[in-house]
Amino acid sequence: MPLVEFPTGVRPNSELADEAGIVLGNNGAISINSNMQTSVLNIYSAGDCVEHKHLVLGEDIWIPLAPSANKRQES
């Protein structure tokens, strides 16, 4: 008998950051600046758990499964 899975949702894994007092965005992703710094001094974050400024929209967004860790935004 075949097994079929239908994932119905994705959310950032940012519980540890939240417990550490790092600011999260509206959707629960870690908020970072253009240098990938969080709201806590000397703490950086990258990857699928962060939101960053979208170059076209001009606002902070979270894109799950996107290569955020490989892109650096210039101010």
Steps between C-alpha positions, in 0.01 A plus 500: 500500500657838398541780748425857391589803711361848452691762701251773585711766660844635569619718782844623600683312774577802717399385849858516632541855369171602659609353835827695470309828460579549130239705313280296267302628203124486452512143371731369773824510298813659648531867411845594363658809348693522171810360675306196630518631858214429739375735770753351745858626477742256327224254407453436127248283322443371147304244306138394502431635849560870420309773330684759296430804284355410161678707236186554289235534770722702733364326810616222727370161390553135583543257211513139617728269303672799339880543486500794745831392647672545165383854431639817650295817470686823434358814664 
